[in-house]
Amino acid sequence: MDLTDTTNIVFRYIPAPSSDRIPLLDGDLHDICFEELANLPYVKSLSDELSPPLHPKHNIYPMASIAFCRSTRAGIPQWGSKVFRPSLLTRRNFSSYLVTPTELHEALKKNPPSPISTDPRVIPLCASWFLPNDGRSGIQTFREQRIPKARFFDLDKVIDKRSPYPHMLPNPKGFAAAMSELGIRKEDIVVVYDSKELGIFSAPRVGWTMKVFGHDKVHVLNNFKLWVDQGLPTESGELYSIECYPYQIPEMEENRVASFEQVKEVAQDHNKEGAEGIQILDARPNGRFTGESPEPREGLSSGHIPASINIPFSSVLDPETKAFLPKDQLKKLFAEKGVDPQKPIISSCGTGVTACVIDTALEEAGVGSPESRRVYDGSWTEWAQRVQPSENLIVKTTKE
């Protein structure tokens, strides 16, 4: 065992009973992962009593078979130094937001989605969805072939039912109800995946939705087609019963979402001196972007938002495997398209689904920070219906 690798060492945190000591985290029991424990002078086994505790104000005891700590002048680890940095992650099962089939398969063997487990579980979540005129349905492909013990996220149901636009984000209460119905707990590690037919399409939207509502332990499988091609286990059949768990109503991280008003301001101000230089990336096919091809929704004009950059979502995927391109190829693609990683980015598409494919590709390529990237939830469907002809905010570069 590499004694300098502590990324999977998990500590149990129990707040001290003293009323003058504020708990590090809300609640009575939490897991904390300590990162970057380097130059470790000694090892204490689990059977040894840790006295004093690892933190002078709280009782922290190791849950792993080996615990590490660094001695200091007082014999107690320095808190808040470069050595100890608490993270809300209980385990680091995956090194990246995108997960390979092999990584997921190994993680499922170690952390199966058992209803009796009190530890963080790895939950495969199928998010298959097809366009209305496709003739196929996500639930149909889920029944035909899926990852064992997977649950199904219905992108047509977990939405804002009051919105006139499709697939808009649900409210926090609706999201919590969906997670509870799916038997997903806040501490679970969720890996979202698409149908093998599409490879990557709607799963990034569900992953982004979970992050918007604070469920950061979420990843996207890259992808189910490769899972099947590699001969990894699958199952089929009807849905099976799932034990529901209460899911606390979260706060919405609105900084991840761009509204119509915000995008309109960007579009109107893009040529003005002193403008922020916010970039809008459009994931729709080029024909719809230029206005040459019609939108799939009847009566909706095609074209694009002024000054937006067309990056069809298919361009960030391998044409054969339908998986995301490697990081270096993604970074090169964005550079060739003129995307400035130092400026804020808003991703858009038809209804906010494939915009999340672009947002995921940006994350994988390391282009822009999470704080500087947003997704326009309403996307073109909202834009084309709300802007007025007199505003000249629908640009066509080719005659229809």
C-alpha positions in Angstrom: 0.0 0.0 0.0 1.3 3.5 -0.9 1.4 5.3 2.4 1.4 8.7 0.7 -1.9 8.0 -1.0 -4.7 8.9 1.4 -7.4 9.9 -1.1 -9.5 6.9 0.0 -8.8 7.2 3.8 -12.1 8.1 5.4 -12.5 9.6 8.9 -15.6 9.7 11.0 -16.3 13.1 12.5 -18.2 13.3 15.9 -18.7 16.9 17.2 -17.6 17.4 20.7 -20.4 17.9 23.2 -19.1 21.1 24.6 -21.6 23.9 23.9 -18.8 26.4 23.2 -17.5 24.4 20.3 -19.3 24.9 17.0 -19.5 21.7 14.9 -17.5 21.7 11.7 -20.5 20.5 9.7 -24.2 20.4 10.4 -25.4 17.1 11.9 -24.1 14.6 14.4 -22.1 12.3 12.1 -20.2 13.0 8.9 -17.4 11.6 6.8 -14.5 13.7 5.9 -11.8 13.0 3.4 -8.4 14.5 4.2 -6.3 15.4 1.2 -2.5 15.9 0.6 -1.2 14.2 3.8 2.5 14.2 2.7 5.7 13.4 4.6 3.9 11.2 7.1 6.0 10.6 10.2 4.1 7.7 11.6 1.1 5.4 11.2 -1.5 4.5 13.9 -3.6 1.4 13.4 -7.3 1.3 13.9 -7.0 -0.7 17.1 -4.9 2.0 18.8 -6.7 4.7 20.7 -6.1 8.1 19.1 -5.4 10.4 22.0 -5.5 13.3 21.6 -7.9 13.2 18.7 -6.9 14.4 15.3 -8.5 17.7 15.8 -8.1 19.6 19.1 -11.8 20.8 19.2 -13.5 17.8 17.8 -13.3 14.0 18.2 -12.2 12.6 14.8 -11.5 8.9 14.6 -10.4 6.8 11.5 -12.8 4.5 9.8 -10.2 3.0 7.5 -7.8 0.2 8.5 -5.0 2.7 8.7 -5.0 6.3 9.9 -2.3 8.9 9.2 -1.5 12.1 11.0 1.5 14.5 11.1 3.0 15.3 14.5 3.5 19.0 15.4 5.1 20.8 18.3 2.2 19.9 20.6 1.8 16.4 19.1 -1.5 17.4 17.5 -2.0 17.9 13.7 -2.1 21.5 12.5 -5.7 22.3 11.5 -6.3 24.6 8.5 -2.8 24.2 7.2 -1.8 22.9 3.8 -1.7 19.4 5.3 -5.3 19.0 6.4 -8.0 20.3 4.2 -11.5 18.9 4.8 -13.7 18.0 1.9 -17.4 17.2 1.8 -16.5 14.2 -0.4 -16.5 11.0 1.5 -14.6 9.1 -1.1 -13.0 9.8 -4.4 -14.2 6.9 -6.5 -13.5 8.7 -9.7 -10.7 11.1 -10.8 -12.8 12.9 -13.4 -16.4 14.1 -14.0 -16.4 11.7 -17.0 -16.1 8.0 -16.0 -15.0 5.1 -18.1 -16.9 1.8 -18.2 -14.1 0.0 -16.5 -14.0 2.6 -13.7 -17.7 2.3 -13.1 -17.7 -1.5 -13.2 -14.9 -1.6 -10.6 -16.7 1.0 -8.4 -20.0 -0.9 -8.5 -18.2 -4.1 -7.3 -16.9 -2.1 -4.3 -19.8 0.1 -3.6 -23.0 -1.6 -4.9 -26.3 0.3 -4.6 -27.5 -1.9 -1.7 -30.6 -0.7 0.2 -29.1 -1.8 3.5 -25.8 0.0 3.1 -25.3 3.1 5.2 -22.1 4.0 3.3 -22.1 6.2 0.1 -23.2 4.0 -2.7 -22.5 4.1 -6.4 -25.8 4.5 -8.3 -26.0 4.0 -12.1 -28.8 6.3 -13.4 -30.1 5.9 -16.9 -31.1 9.2 -18.5 -32.0 7.9 -22.0 -34.1 10.4 -23.9 -35.0 10.8 -27.6 -36.4 13.7 -29.6 -40.2 13.5 -29.9 -40.1 12.6 -33.6 -37.5 9.8 -33.1 -40.0 7.0 -32.6 -38.1 5.6 -29.6 -38.4 6.2 -25.9 -35.9 6.2 -23.1 -37.9 3.9 -20.9 -38.1 1.4 -23.7 -34.4 1.3 -24.2 -34.0 1.0 -20.4 -36.2 -2.0 -20.3 -34.3 -3.6 -23.2 -30.8 -3.2 -21.8 -29.3 -1.4 -18.8 -26.6 -1.5 -16.3 -27.5 -3.9 -13.4 -29.4 -2.2 -10.6 -29.7 1.1 -12.6 -32.6 3.5 -12.0 -34.4 5.5 -14.6 -34.5 9.3 -14.7 -37.4 10.5 -16.8 -36.4 13.8 -18.4 -39.9 14.5 -19.5 -41.3 14.3 -16.0 -38.7 15.9 -13.7 -39.3 19.4 -15.1 -40.9 22.7 -14.3 -44.5 21.8 -15.2 -45.6 25.4 -15.2 -43.1 26.4 -17.9 -44.3 26.6 -21.6 -40.9 25.4 -22.6 -39.8 21.7 -22.6 -37.4 20.2 -20.0 -36.9 23.3 -17.9 -35.4 22.8 -14.5 -37.8 21.7 -11.8 -38.1 23.6 -8.6 -36.1 22.4 -5.6 -39.1 20.6 -4.1 -39.7 18.8 -7.3 -36.1 17.8 -7.6 -36.0 16.5 -4.1 -39.2 14.5 -4.7 -37.6 12.9 -7.8 -34.5 11.9 -5.9 -36.5 10.4 -3.1 -38.6 8.4 -5.6 -35.4 7.1 -7.2 -34.1 6.0 -3.8 -31.1 8.3 -4.1 -29.5 9.7 -0.9 -27.6 13.0 -0.7 -24.3 11.1 0.0 -24.7 8.7 -2.9 -22.4 8.8 -5.9 -24.5 8.9 -9.0 -23.2 8.0 -12.5 -25.6 9.1 -15.3 -25.6 7.4 -18.7 -27.3 7.5 -22.0 -28.7 4.8 -24.3 -26.2 2.8 -26.3 -27.9 4.1 -29.5 -27.0 7.7 -28.8 -23.9 7.3 -26.7 -23.9 10.8 -25.3 -27.0 13.0 -25.5 -29.2 13.6 -22.5 -27.1 12.3 -19.6 -25.0 15.5 -19.3 -28.3 17.4 -18.8 -29.2 15.2 -15.9 -25.7 15.5 -14.4 -25.9 19.3 -14.7 -29.3 19.3 -13.2 -28.0 17.4 -10.1 -25.1 19.9 -9.8 -27.5 22.8 -10.0 -29.3 21.4 -7.0 -26.1 20.8 -5.0 -25.7 17.0 -5.6 -22.0 17.4 -6.5 -21.3 13.6 -6.2 -22.4 13.1 -9.8 -20.6 11.8 -12.9 -21.3 11.0 -16.5 -20.5 7.6 -18.0 -18.4 7.8 -21.2 -20.4 5.8 -22.4 -22.9 2.9 -22.3 -22.2 2.0 -25.9 -18.6 1.2 -24.8 -19.9 -0.6 -21.7 -21.8 -3.0 -24.0 -19.0 -3.3 -26.5 -16.6 -4.3 -23.8 -18.9 -7.1 -22.7 -19.6 -5.6 -19.2 -22.8 -7.0 -17.5 -26.2 -5.8 -18.4 -29.8 -6.7 -17.5 -33.3 -6.2 -19.0 -36.9 -6.3 -17.9 -39.4 -4.1 -16.1 -38.6 -1.7 -13.4 -38.1 -3.2 -9.9 -39.1 -1.7 -6.6 -36.8 0.8 -5.0 -36.7 1.8 -1.4 -37.3 5.6 -1.2 -35.4 7.9 1.1 -36.2 11.4 2.3 -34.1 13.9 0.3 -33.7 17.3 1.9 -35.0 20.1 -0.3 -31.9 21.7 -1.7 -31.0 25.3 -2.5 -30.7 26.0 -6.2 -27.2 27.1 -7.4 -28.5 29.8 -9.7 -25.0 30.8 -10.7 -24.9 27.7 -13.0 -28.0 28.9 -14.9 -28.4 31.7 -17.4 -31.8 33.3 -17.8 -33.4 34.8 -20.9 -32.9 38.3 -19.5 -29.2 37.6 -18.9 -28.6 36.2 -22.4 -30.6 39.1 -24.0 -28.4 41.6 -22.2 -25.3 39.8 -23.5 -26.7 39.8 -27.1 -27.6 43.4 -27.0 -24.3 44.6 -25.4 -21.8 42.4 -27.3 -20.6 45.3 -29.5 -20.6 47.9 -26.8 -17.4 49.3 -25.4 -16.6 47.8 -21.9 -18.9 44.8 -22.4 -17.9 41.7 -20.4 -17.1 39.6 -23.4 -19.4 36.8 -22.4 -19.3 34.0 -25.0 -22.4 32.1 -26.1 -21.8 28.6 -27.5 -24.6 27.1 -29.6 -24.8 23.3 -29.7 -27.3 22.9 -32.5 -26.5 21.6 -35.9 -25.0 24.2 -38.3 -28.0 24.3 -40.6 -30.3 25.4 -37.8 -27.7 27.8 -36.5 -27.4 29.6 -39.9 -31.1 29.5 -40.6 -30.8 27.2 -43.6 -32.5 24.2 -41.9 -35.8 24.4 -40.0 -36.2 23.8 -36.3 -37.7 20.4 -35.4 -40.5 22.2 -33.5 -43.1 23.4 -35.9 -43.5 27.2 -36.3 -40.2 28.0 -34.6 -37.8 30.1 -36.5 -34.2 28.9 -36.9 -31.2 31.2 -36.8 -28.9 32.2 -33.9 -28.3 34.6 -31.1 -26.1 37.5 -32.1 -22.3 36.9 -31.7 -22.9 33.3 -30.7 -20.4 30.6 -31.7 -21.7 27.4 -33.3 -20.2 24.2 -31.9 -22.5 21.3 -32.8 -22.6 18.9 -29.9 -21.7 16.1 -32.3 -18.3 17.7 -32.9 -17.2 17.0 -29.4 -18.0 13.3 -29.7 -16.1 10.5 -31.5 -18.1 9.6 -34.6 -17.6 5.8 -34.1 -17.9 5.3 -30.3 -20.1 8.4 -29.7 -18.1 9.0 -26.6 -16.4 12.4 -25.7 -13.2 13.1 -27.5 -10.0 13.0 -25.5 -9.1 16.1 -23.5 -6.4 17.4 -25.9 -8.7 17.1 -28.9 -11.5 19.0 -27.1 -9.1 21.7 -26.0 -7.9 22.1 -29.6 -11.5 22.2 -30.9 -12.5 25.0 -28.6 -9.3 26.9 -29.4 -10.0 26.6 -33.2 -13.6 27.9 -32.6 -12.2 30.9 -30.9 -13.4 30.2 -27.4 -11.5 32.2 -24.9 -11.0 30.2 -21.6 -10.5 33.4 -19.7 -14.0 34.8 -20.5 -17.3 33.6 -19.1 -19.2 31.1 -21.2 -22.9 30.4 -21.7 -23.9 27.2 -23.5 -27.2 27.0 -25.4 -29.0 24.6 -27.8 -32.6 23.8 -28.7 -34.1 23.1 -25.3 -31.1 23.0 -22.9 -30.2 19.3 -23.3 -27.2 19.2 -25.7 -26.0 22.6 -24.3 -25.0 20.4 -21.3 -22.9 18.2 -23.7 -20.9 21.3 -24.5 -20.7 22.3 -20.9 -19.4 18.9 -20.0 -16.8 19.0 -22.9 -15.6 22.4 -21.6 -15.2 20.9 -18.1 -13.3 17.9 -19.5 -11.0 20.1 -21.5 -10.4 22.4 -18.6 -11.8 25.4 -20.6 -13.2 28.0 -18.2 -13.9 27.4 -14.5 -17.2 26.1 -13.1 -17.9 29.5 -11.7 -17.5 31.1 -15.2 -19.7 28.6 -17.1 -23.5 28.6 -17.3 -26.2 26.9 -19.3 -29.1 28.8 -20.9 -32.0 26.7 -19.6 -34.6 27.9 -22.1 -32.2 27.9 -25.0 -33.3 28.5 -28.5 -36.9 27.4 -28.0 -37.4 30.2 -25.4 -35.3 32.7 -27.3 -37.1 32.4 -30.6 -40.5 32.8 -29.0 -39.7 35.7 -26.7 -37.6 38.1 -28.7 -39.5 40.6 -30.9 -38.8 41.0 -34.7 -38.1 44.7 -34.2 -35.2 43.8 -31.8 -33.2 42.0 -34.6 -32.0 39.4 -32.1 -32.5 36.4 -34.5 -29.6 36.2 -36.9 -29.8 34.3 -40.2 -26.6 33.9 -42.3 -28.2 31.9 -45.1 -31.6 32.3 -46.8 -34.1 29.6 -45.9 
